[in-house]
Amino acid sequence: MKMELTKKHKSFEGFTNYYKHNSVETGTEMSFSTFEPTGKVENAIIWLSGLTCTEENFITKSGVQKLLSETNTMVICPDTSPRGLDLKDEHESYDFGSGASFYVNATTPGYKDHYRMYDYISKEIVGLLKENFSIKKISIMGHSMGGHGALVLALNEADKFTSVSAFSPIVNPTKCPWGKKAFQGYLATEDEASKYDATLLVKSGQRREDTILIDQGLSDEFLEKELLTDNFTQVCKEQGQGLEVNYREGHNHSYFFISTFLESHVEHHLSYLNK
């Protein structure tokens, strides 16, 4: 796959890079960032960001470079939606349209031609990692909307992803305002939504052999209304899905929270990737 390196920065024992490429799935130019250690890289972690974010947020705020510096694992951070379009309602609010794809394959008019972020991640980014970076194993993680995307992709595409983790994920989007708004705008029928709800997927029998890791701040302003962590915890317990949820006293929804506990997530993924 043809891609263009647009920026390159020396970081610890490696490079933070920015790329762009023409996407078949979205029909637009897409951007992503990476951290690539200087040694032999065999594995990758995909990071999916949350509402309003781009390929810039995680790679500049999290401190992941130091954690992966002397490993055989890179990280790749795709943008959160197509750009450069002018679809109906696409730029009217922060929680729908631009920067708010919810990582679905849209089926509504206009959006169905470009907002194919589920396939963009599961097919195009996965394929790009294997073809352009010679990656063998791939894990996935994310934050908020991106945590939702990571869980859904890992449950639906268990053979593609070695492990999964999330910070403050939207685990039951069919039951929260953010998810209801997004799904009504992107999906032509209500029945399609069950494919993109981690709680419903586990309830229906979708399982992973590895343990899912979640960190959630107890001072997160979105916990009770939007994130609904307990719904996922209960279903995983009922269905026998391995799950570790760490509730963090005093922490909110920010990158200060993510950077505080990111090391444990990286270690979680490396323990599976290096088996």
C-alpha angles and dihedrals in degrees: 000000000000115000134165125225106223103172135014129189129180107237123179105302096345146027135277105217136186123208140179131198141167109262122218091198099051099029089226140091109274131197134209138170130216143188110216119187115222094238127074108307116207104155138044140201118210113214118202115198130212138246117324093007130126134194087284104066105071097035093052101037110032105063092227092144094073092047094053097033098106099028134094091243132095129194126224123197116194123197114263099240144356115285137207096045131118105207125161110288091351096131101029101095141015095241101054134046120356110045091003109079096141085214095267133134100245120222102184123102113285095002093065090065095056114009095079096130095143090063091036089062101033096043112016102037092038090049092046091052091052097041102037102029101028091233118177105186129028132196127184137214139158151164130256106318086011090051087055090051093048093051094046094047092046092050095045096039102035093153092059100050125058096198141354138210138166144195116218093339125191093238102174106032095165087066101045133071095242093052097042092052093047096045093047089053099043105032124065094207135031091232091068092063095074090071089061101046115090094200093052092045093056090043089055091054104268107144142170127214093221125072115262112227122210131175118195129180115227091212091053107133091213099049101099100036106033113014102046094187094172091062091061093042092054095048093048089052091050094047098041095245112158109243136167115193119184113197107203117209115229096005124125137194098285138109088254085069093045095049091049094060103022093103092064090052093050090049089049092055095042090053089061099035093053097048 
